[in-house]
Amino acid sequence: MLLDADEKIELDTVLGEDTFELFETIEDSFGVDLGDYHAFLGMTVRELAAEVNKRADYPDREKCLSAVSFYRLRSAFGTLFDIPRTAIHPATSVSKLLPWRSRGSRWQILQENLGLTLPRLVLPRLLLYVSLLGPAILLISLRVFWGFPLNATLIIEGSILLIMVVSSILCKRSG
């Protein structure tokens, strides 16, 4: 049975472990200190929510935090990297805004300018595995399936050469 938000919860004068844990979870989730939990027993869900909202230190309700973040980022991209406002939309890919060659340094500049700790940029694991294993698999396949006379040294040297070529192509495309 679902409770109506205005329906009084039956008052139990004993603060049980479940109720205590519930209040602790509310405090942790919303970053508030409710003090004496007994004062909240018998409140409606709506009254408890209003009390938590009153005690929580939230930003101004009039602003959508996603919109504020987007406009702040768009402004920073425009100011720092001369990217026109019209080129940046919520669905714009970071790879389009930050070229591959300068992505790390620009990410750092963006982080410092915004005063935020941004997530670390990492190479996707699949791309890393493909770039490291792909050339060796290709050369071994040439030997096994098509009979090319390749020994281990040629496969290793060829793999390194192919990795360098692929890296160079990726850098030119994103830069």
Beta strands, then each sheet from edge to edge (+ up, - down):
end
